[in-house]
Amino acid sequence: MSLRIRNKWKYEGNDRWAWSAFLDDDNTGELKDVEYVEYVLHETFPEPRRIIDDPKNGFMLDTGGWGTFVLKAFAHLKNKKKINLKHEIKLEYEPKKGVSE
């Protein structure tokens, strides 16, 4: 599978960012096989395990914070298989808004 996590960010000032994580399938159509995504954020987040079952925008998780970390996720497929994913959250001062590769 070509599923991977990417993230968007917006610098809000004072060393804080609004950011979103989402699944990308590089236009293979594999997103349609995903039932839900279980994101595992850094342990310092309130409710570090988040379930997103809305496929809109790649099962997008919206949150915010002050630093980077390795975001883990489990893509739960409709065929009951589970795919483990990891992504280093990217946050930058310049450009103030962006999307990870």
KOLDREN-86092 format. One record per atom (N, C-alpha, C): residue number from 1; residue in three letters; atom name; x, y, z. Coordinates in pm, 1 decimal. Layout:
! KOLDREN-86092
{site NUM 'ALA' 'CA' {X Y Z}}
...
END
This chain:
! KOLDREN-86092
{site 1 'MET' 'N' {83.7 -118.2 0.0}}
{site 1 'MET' 'CA' {0.0 0.0 0.0}}
{site 1 'MET' 'C' {88.1 124.4 0.0}}
{site 2 'SER' 'N' {33.8 229.6 -53.5}}
{site 2 'SER' 'CA' {108.2 355.3 -59.4}}
{site 2 'SER' 'C' {56.7 458.2 41.1}}
{site 3 'LEU' 'N' {-21.3 415.8 137.6}}
{site 3 'LEU' 'CA' {-73.0 509.7 237.6}}
{site 3 'LEU' 'C' {40.3 566.6 321.5}}
{site 4 'ARG' 'N' {32.2 696.6 346.2}}
{site 4 'ARG' 'CA' {129.7 761.7 433.3}}
{site 4 'ARG' 'C' {62.1 879.3 502.6}}
{site 5 'ILE' 'N' {122.3 922.1 613.1}}
{site 5 'ILE' 'CA' {73.2 1038.8 686.7}}
{site 5 'ILE' 'C' {148.3 1161.3 636.0}}
{site 6 'ARG' 'N' {75.8 1270.3 622.0}}
{site 6 'ARG' 'CA' {135.2 1401.0 593.3}}
{site 6 'ARG' 'C' {75.9 1499.1 693.1}}
{site 7 'ASN' 'N' {133.6 1617.7 701.3}}
{site 7 'ASN' 'CA' {74.5 1718.9 789.1}}
{site 7 'ASN' 'C' {82.2 1857.5 727.7}}
{site 8 'LYS' 'N' {-14.4 1941.1 768.3}}
{site 8 'LYS' 'CA' {-18.8 2082.5 731.8}}
{site 8 'LYS' 'C' {5.7 2161.4 859.0}}
{site 9 'TRP' 'N' {60.2 2282.1 845.1}}
{site 9 'TRP' 'CA' {79.8 2365.6 962.1}}
{site 9 'TRP' 'C' {51.2 2510.7 929.3}}
{site 10 'LYS' 'N' {22.1 2585.1 1035.0}}
{site 10 'LYS' 'CA' {8.4 2730.6 1025.8}}
{site 10 'LYS' 'C' {68.2 2787.8 1153.3}}
{site 11 'TYR' 'N' {172.5 2868.2 1137.6}}
{site 11 'TYR' 'CA' {235.7 2930.4 1253.9}}
{site 11 'TYR' 'C' {144.2 3039.5 1306.8}}
{site 12 'GLU' 'N' {112.7 3032.3 1435.2}}
{site 12 'GLU' 'CA' {20.7 3127.6 1496.8}}
{site 12 'GLU' 'C' {91.8 3231.6 1582.3}}
{site 13 'GLY' 'N' {223.1 3220.6 1593.0}}
{site 13 'GLY' 'CA' {299.5 3313.6 1675.7}}
{site 13 'GLY' 'C' {324.8 3256.6 1813.6}}
{site 14 'ASN' 'N' {421.4 3316.8 1883.8}}
{site 14 'ASN' 'CA' {452.0 3278.2 2021.0}}
{site 14 'ASN' 'C' {487.8 3129.4 2032.5}}
{site 15 'ASP' 'N' {560.0 3078.3 1931.4}}
{site 15 'ASP' 'CA' {602.7 2937.4 1926.2}}
{site 15 'ASP' 'C' {487.2 2838.2 1933.1}}
{site 16 'ARG' 'N' {376.3 2871.4 1868.7}}
{site 16 'ARG' 'CA' {258.9 2782.2 1863.7}}
{site 16 'ARG' 'C' {214.2 2765.7 1718.9}}
{site 17 'TRP' 'N' {172.6 2644.3 1684.8}}
{site 17 'TRP' 'CA' {123.5 2612.5 1551.7}}
{site 17 'TRP' 'C' {-12.0 2544.2 1560.3}}
{site 18 'ALA' 'N' {-98.4 2575.0 1465.1}}
{site 18 'ALA' 'CA' {-216.9 2492.9 1439.8}}
{site 18 'ALA' 'C' {-171.9 2394.6 1332.7}}
{site 19 'TRP' 'N' {-200.9 2267.0 1351.0}}
{site 19 'TRP' 'CA' {-160.3 2171.4 1249.4}}
{site 19 'TRP' 'C' {-264.1 2061.1 1234.2}}
{site 20 'SER' 'N' {-256.5 1996.6 1119.4}}
{site 20 'SER' 'CA' {-346.5 1886.5 1086.4}}
{site 20 'SER' 'C' {-264.1 1772.1 1029.8}}
{site 21 'ALA' 'N' {-303.7 1651.5 1061.6}}
{site 21 'ALA' 'CA' {-243.3 1532.0 1002.2}}
{site 21 'ALA' 'C' {-350.7 1463.1 918.7}}
{site 22 'PHE' 'N' {-307.9 1399.7 810.7}}
{site 22 'PHE' 'CA' {-403.0 1333.1 722.8}}
{site 22 'PHE' 'C' {-333.4 1220.6 647.5}}
{site 23 'LEU' 'N' {-413.0 1128.2 595.2}}
{site 23 'LEU' 'CA' {-359.9 1020.3 512.4}}
{site 23 'LEU' 'C' {-355.9 1064.8 367.5}}
{site 24 'ASP' 'N' {-252.7 1021.2 298.0}}
{site 24 'ASP' 'CA' {-238.0 1046.7 154.9}}
{site 24 'ASP' 'C' {-208.9 912.0 89.0}}
{site 25 'ASP' 'N' {-270.1 888.9 -26.0}}
{site 25 'ASP' 'CA' {-245.5 762.6 -98.5}}
{site 25 'ASP' 'C' {-177.6 786.0 -232.5}}
{site 26 'ASP' 'N' {-123.5 906.1 -253.6}}
{site 26 'ASP' 'CA' {-55.9 940.5 -378.7}}
{site 26 'ASP' 'C' {-141.9 908.4 -500.6}}
{site 27 'ASN' 'N' {-272.0 934.2 -487.4}}
{site 27 'ASN' 'CA' {-369.0 915.9 -596.5}}
{site 27 'ASN' 'C' {-382.5 771.6 -645.5}}
{site 28 'THR' 'N' {-358.9 675.0 -556.4}}
{site 28 'THR' 'CA' {-375.3 534.5 -595.0}}
{site 28 'THR' 'C' {-518.3 486.2 -574.0}}
{site 29 'GLY' 'N' {-598.6 560.9 -498.9}}
{site 29 'GLY' 'CA' {-735.1 519.8 -467.9}}
{site 29 'GLY' 'C' {-745.5 432.1 -344.3}}
{site 30 'GLU' 'N' {-634.9 409.5 -275.9}}
{site 30 'GLU' 'CA' {-634.6 321.3 -158.6}}
{site 30 'GLU' 'C' {-705.5 381.5 -37.5}}
{site 31 'LEU' 'N' {-725.0 512.4 -35.3}}
{site 31 'LEU' 'CA' {-798.0 573.1 76.5}}
{site 31 'LEU' 'C' {-938.6 516.3 89.4}}
{site 32 'LYS' 'N' {-996.7 474.6 -19.8}}
{site 32 'LYS' 'CA' {-1132.8 419.1 -15.4}}
{site 32 'LYS' 'C' {-1138.5 287.3 61.5}}
{site 33 'ASP' 'N' {-1024.0 223.6 82.9}}
{site 33 'ASP' 'CA' {-1018.6 97.0 156.8}}
{site 33 'ASP' 'C' {-1008.1 116.3 307.7}}
{site 34 'VAL' 'N' {-991.5 241.0 352.6}}
{site 34 'VAL' 'CA' {-972.8 270.4 494.8}}
{site 34 'VAL' 'C' {-1108.0 293.0 560.9}}
{site 35 'GLU' 'N' {-1129.0 225.2 674.4}}
{site 35 'GLU' 'CA' {-1251.8 243.4 751.5}}
{site 35 'GLU' 'C' {-1237.6 357.7 851.8}}
{site 36 'TYR' 'N' {-1123.7 359.5 923.4}}
{site 36 'TYR' 'CA' {-1095.4 467.8 1017.2}}
{site 36 'TYR' 'C' {-946.7 470.3 1048.2}}
{site 37 'VAL' 'N' {-901.9 580.8 1106.6}}
{site 37 'VAL' 'CA' {-761.1 596.8 1143.2}}
{site 37 'VAL' 'C' {-753.0 624.2 1292.7}}
{site 38 'GLU' 'N' {-664.1 553.6 1357.8}}
{site 38 'GLU' 'CA' {-635.8 573.6 1500.1}}
{site 38 'GLU' 'C' {-500.3 643.0 1511.2}}
{site 39 'TYR' 'N' {-502.1 770.3 1547.4}}
{site 39 'TYR' 'CA' {-379.2 847.7 1562.8}}
{site 39 'TYR' 'C' {-331.4 835.9 1706.8}}
{site 40 'VAL' 'N' {-199.8 825.0 1723.8}}
{site 40 'VAL' 'CA' {-139.0 819.8 1856.8}}
{site 40 'VAL' 'C' {-42.5 937.6 1866.7}}
{site 41 'LEU' 'N' {-87.6 1041.2 1936.8}}
{site 41 'LEU' 'CA' {-7.7 1162.6 1953.5}}
{site 41 'LEU' 'C' {91.0 1145.7 2068.3}}
{site 42 'HIS' 'N' {177.1 1243.4 2083.5}}
{site 42 'HIS' 'CA' {272.2 1243.9 2194.9}}
{site 42 'HIS' 'C' {194.1 1235.8 2326.1}}
{site 43 'GLU' 'N' {251.7 1171.4 2423.7}}
{site 43 'GLU' 'CA' {183.2 1146.7 2551.4}}
{site 43 'GLU' 'C' {145.8 1273.8 2626.6}}
{site 44 'THR' 'N' {203.5 1387.7 2591.9}}
{site 44 'THR' 'CA' {170.7 1512.6 2659.8}}
{site 44 'THR' 'C' {38.6 1573.5 2612.1}}
{site 45 'PHE' 'N' {-18.4 1521.8 2503.6}}
{site 45 'PHE' 'CA' {-147.1 1571.0 2455.2}}
{site 45 'PHE' 'C' {-259.7 1516.7 2541.8}}
{site 46 'PRO' 'N' {-362.3 1598.7 2567.0}}
{site 46 'PRO' 'CA' {-481.8 1542.8 2629.9}}
{site 46 'PRO' 'C' {-543.3 1443.2 2531.6}}
{site 47 'GLU' 'N' {-586.0 1332.2 2580.0}}
{site 47 'GLU' 'CA' {-640.4 1226.8 2493.5}}
{site 47 'GLU' 'C' {-546.3 1198.5 2376.0}}
{site 48 'PRO' 'N' {-430.8 1138.7 2402.4}}
{site 48 'PRO' 'CA' {-333.2 1117.8 2295.7}}
{site 48 'PRO' 'C' {-378.0 1018.2 2187.5}}
{site 49 'ARG' 'N' {-476.4 934.9 2215.4}}
{site 49 'ARG' 'CA' {-532.3 845.9 2112.0}}
{site 49 'ARG' 'C' {-658.3 908.0 2056.4}}
{site 50 'ARG' 'N' {-659.0 928.1 1924.0}}
{site 50 'ARG' 'CA' {-774.3 990.9 1858.9}}
{site 50 'ARG' 'C' {-818.9 904.8 1741.9}}
{site 51 'ILE' 'N' {-946.8 879.6 1735.0}}
{site 51 'ILE' 'CA' {-1006.1 801.1 1626.5}}
{site 51 'ILE' 'C' {-1076.5 897.5 1531.1}}
{site 52 'ILE' 'N' {-1041.1 888.4 1404.2}}
{site 52 'ILE' 'CA' {-1105.8 969.2 1300.9}}
{site 52 'ILE' 'C' {-1169.1 872.6 1200.5}}
{site 53 'ASP' 'N' {-1302.6 877.8 1190.6}}
{site 53 'ASP' 'CA' {-1372.4 786.9 1099.0}}
{site 53 'ASP' 'C' {-1437.7 859.6 981.8}}
{site 54 'ASP' 'N' {-1411.6 989.0 970.4}}
{site 54 'ASP' 'CA' {-1463.5 1067.3 858.1}}
{site 54 'ASP' 'C' {-1357.0 1070.1 748.4}}
{site 55 'PRO' 'N' {-1383.9 1008.4 632.8}}
{site 55 'PRO' 'CA' {-1282.4 1001.3 527.2}}
{site 55 'PRO' 'C' {-1253.1 1134.7 458.1}}
{site 56 'LYS' 'N' {-1336.1 1235.4 485.8}}
{site 56 'LYS' 'CA' {-1316.4 1366.1 423.2}}
{site 56 'LYS' 'C' {-1175.4 1418.0 451.4}}
{site 57 'ASN' 'N' {-1110.4 1467.2 347.5}}
{site 57 'ASN' 'CA' {-974.9 1522.7 358.6}}
{site 57 'ASN' 'C' {-873.6 1422.9 414.4}}
{site 58 'GLY' 'N' {-890.7 1296.2 383.1}}
{site 58 'GLY' 'CA' {-791.6 1196.5 423.7}}
{site 58 'GLY' 'C' {-793.1 1162.7 570.7}}
{site 59 'PHE' 'N' {-913.0 1157.2 631.4}}
{site 59 'PHE' 'CA' {-924.9 1125.2 774.5}}
{site 59 'PHE' 'C' {-844.9 1227.5 856.6}}
{site 60 'MET' 'N' {-869.8 1354.5 829.1}}
{site 60 'MET' 'CA' {-790.9 1463.2 886.6}}
{site 60 'MET' 'C' {-813.2 1480.7 1036.7}}
{site 61 'LEU' 'N' {-702.4 1492.8 1106.9}}
{site 61 'LEU' 'CA' {-699.3 1523.1 1250.0}}
{site 61 'LEU' 'C' {-651.5 1666.4 1265.0}}
{site 62 'ASP' 'N' {-729.7 1751.8 1330.3}}
{site 62 'ASP' 'CA' {-692.2 1891.3 1354.2}}
{site 62 'ASP' 'C' {-653.7 1909.4 1500.4}}
{site 63 'THR' 'N' {-540.2 1971.9 1523.1}}
{site 63 'THR' 'CA' {-494.1 1998.1 1659.0}}
{site 63 'THR' 'C' {-392.4 2112.2 1655.3}}
{site 64 'GLY' 'N' {-311.4 2124.4 1756.4}}
{site 64 'GLY' 'CA' {-209.5 2228.3 1760.7}}
{site 64 'GLY' 'C' {-106.9 2198.1 1867.6}}
{site 65 'GLY' 'N' {-0.5 2274.1 1867.1}}
{site 65 'GLY' 'CA' {102.7 2251.5 1966.6}}
{site 65 'GLY' 'C' {223.8 2338.6 1943.4}}
{site 66 'TRP' 'N' {331.6 2305.1 2013.7}}
{site 66 'TRP' 'CA' {451.7 2388.5 2012.0}}
{site 66 'TRP' 'C' {575.1 2317.5 1959.3}}
{site 67 'GLY' 'N' {571.3 2186.4 1937.0}}
{site 67 'GLY' 'CA' {692.8 2117.5 1894.0}}
{site 67 'GLY' 'C' {664.3 1995.8 1809.2}}
{site 68 'THR' 'N' {770.2 1943.4 1751.3}}
{site 68 'THR' 'CA' {756.8 1826.9 1664.3}}
{site 68 'THR' 'C' {773.3 1697.4 1743.6}}
{site 69 'PHE' 'N' {725.1 1589.8 1686.5}}
{site 69 'PHE' 'CA' {735.9 1456.5 1744.7}}
{site 69 'PHE' 'C' {698.3 1356.6 1635.7}}
{site 70 'VAL' 'N' {719.3 1229.8 1662.9}}
{site 70 'VAL' 'CA' {680.2 1125.7 1568.0}}
{site 70 'VAL' 'C' {535.1 1088.0 1596.5}}
{site 71 'LEU' 'N' {449.6 1119.0 1501.2}}
{site 71 'LEU' 'CA' {308.0 1082.5 1509.5}}
{site 71 'LEU' 'C' {293.4 939.5 1459.4}}
{site 72 'LYS' 'N' {228.9 857.2 1538.1}}
{site 72 'LYS' 'CA' {200.5 719.5 1497.7}}
{site 72 'LYS' 'C' {53.2 709.0 1462.5}}
{site 73 'ALA' 'N' {21.1 617.8 1373.3}}
{site 73 'ALA' 'CA' {-118.0 596.8 1336.0}}
{site 73 'ALA' 'C' {-137.3 453.4 1290.2}}
{site 74 'PHE' 'N' {-260.3 407.3 1305.9}}
{site 74 'PHE' 'CA' {-301.8 277.7 1255.8}}
{site 74 'PHE' 'C' {-417.7 302.2 1160.3}}
{site 75 'ALA' 'N' {-398.0 267.3 1034.5}}
{site 75 'ALA' 'CA' {-506.1 275.9 936.5}}
{site 75 'ALA' 'C' {-579.9 142.6 941.0}}
{site 76 'HIS' 'N' {-702.8 145.4 986.5}}
{site 76 'HIS' 'CA' {-785.5 25.0 995.8}}
{site 76 'HIS' 'C' {-863.4 12.3 864.8}}
{site 77 'LEU' 'N' {-837.4 -95.3 793.8}}
{site 77 'LEU' 'CA' {-898.2 -115.2 663.0}}
{site 77 'LEU' 'C' {-1033.3 -184.2 673.9}}
{site 78 'LYS' 'N' {-1113.1 -168.6 571.4}}
{site 78 'LYS' 'CA' {-1245.4 -230.6 568.0}}
{site 78 'LYS' 'C' {-1236.9 -382.6 567.7}}
{site 79 'ASN' 'N' {-1124.9 -439.6 521.9}}
{site 79 'ASN' 'CA' {-1107.2 -585.0 522.3}}
{site 79 'ASN' 'C' {-1051.8 -636.5 655.4}}
{site 80 'LYS' 'N' {-1051.3 -548.4 757.2}}
{site 80 'LYS' 'CA' {-1010.2 -578.2 895.3}}
{site 80 'LYS' 'C' {-859.2 -584.4 914.6}}
{site 81 'LYS' 'N' {-779.8 -556.1 812.7}}
{site 81 'LYS' 'CA' {-634.3 -547.0 829.4}}
{site 81 'LYS' 'C' {-601.4 -410.8 888.6}}
{site 82 'LYS' 'N' {-480.7 -400.9 945.7}}
{site 82 'LYS' 'CA' {-436.7 -277.5 1009.7}}
{site 82 'LYS' 'C' {-297.1 -244.5 958.0}}
{site 83 'ILE' 'N' {-277.0 -119.1 917.9}}
{site 83 'ILE' 'CA' {-147.7 -74.7 868.2}}
{site 83 'ILE' 'C' {-88.3 23.9 967.9}}
{site 84 'ASN' 'N' {36.0 -1.8 1010.3}}
{site 84 'ASN' 'CA' {106.9 86.9 1102.8}}
{site 84 'ASN' 'C' {178.4 194.8 1022.8}}
{site 85 'LEU' 'N' {164.6 318.8 1066.3}}
{site 85 'LEU' 'CA' {225.8 432.1 997.9}}
{site 85 'LEU' 'C' {294.6 523.2 1099.2}}
{site 86 'LYS' 'N' {398.2 595.9 1054.4}}
{site 86 'LYS' 'CA' {467.5 694.5 1137.9}}
{site 86 'LYS' 'C' {500.4 815.6 1051.8}}
{site 87 'HIS' 'N' {505.1 932.3 1116.8}}
{site 87 'HIS' 'CA' {539.1 1055.1 1045.4}}
{site 87 'HIS' 'C' {596.6 1156.3 1144.4}}
{site 88 'GLU' 'N' {710.7 1213.0 1111.5}}
{site 88 'GLU' 'CA' {767.6 1321.1 1191.2}}
{site 88 'GLU' 'C' {691.5 1448.5 1157.5}}
{site 89 'ILE' 'N' {619.7 1502.7 1256.2}}
{site 89 'ILE' 'CA' {542.1 1624.1 1234.4}}
{site 89 'ILE' 'C' {636.7 1737.7 1195.8}}
{site 90 'LYS' 'N' {602.7 1807.2 1088.4}}
{site 90 'LYS' 'CA' {683.3 1918.7 1038.8}}
{site 90 'LYS' 'C' {612.6 2049.1 1072.5}}
{site 91 'LEU' 'N' {683.6 2138.1 1142.0}}
{site 91 'LEU' 'CA' {634.6 2271.2 1177.2}}
{site 91 'LEU' 'C' {745.0 2370.2 1144.8}}
{site 92 'GLU' 'N' {712.4 2475.8 1072.0}}
{site 92 'GLU' 'CA' {813.6 2573.8 1035.2}}
{site 92 'GLU' 'C' {764.7 2716.1 1061.9}}
{site 93 'TYR' 'N' {861.7 2803.2 1091.8}}
{site 93 'TYR' 'CA' {831.1 2945.4 1107.9}}
{site 93 'TYR' 'C' {809.0 3010.2 971.2}}
{site 94 'GLU' 'N' {894.0 2973.0 874.8}}
{site 94 'GLU' 'CA' {884.3 3023.6 737.6}}
{site 94 'GLU' 'C' {891.5 2905.6 642.7}}
{site 95 'PRO' 'N' {796.7 2881.1 558.2}}
{site 95 'PRO' 'CA' {676.6 2962.0 543.1}}
{site 95 'PRO' 'C' {581.8 2940.7 661.0}}
{site 96 'LYS' 'N' {501.7 3040.5 687.7}}
{site 96 'LYS' 'CA' {410.9 3034.5 802.9}}
{site 96 'LYS' 'C' {300.3 2929.9 783.9}}
{site 97 'LYS' 'N' {273.8 2893.1 658.5}}
{site 97 'LYS' 'CA' {178.4 2787.8 627.8}}
{site 97 'LYS' 'C' {244.4 2692.9 531.6}}
{site 98 'GLY' 'N' {218.7 2563.4 546.7}}
{site 98 'GLY' 'CA' {278.9 2467.8 455.1}}
{site 98 'GLY' 'C' {224.3 2328.1 471.8}}
{site 99 'VAL' 'N' {275.4 2238.5 388.2}}
{site 99 'VAL' 'CA' {236.6 2098.1 390.2}}
{site 99 'VAL' 'C' {363.4 2014.5 379.0}}
{site 100 'SER' 'N' {373.9 1911.6 461.0}}
{site 100 'SER' 'CA' {490.0 1823.5 456.1}}
{site 100 'SER' 'C' {489.1 1741.0 328.0}}
{site 101 'GLU' 'N' {602.4 1691.4 291.8}}
{site 101 'GLU' 'CA' {613.4 1604.4 173.4}}
{site 101 'GLU' 'C' {574.6 1463.7 208.0}}
END
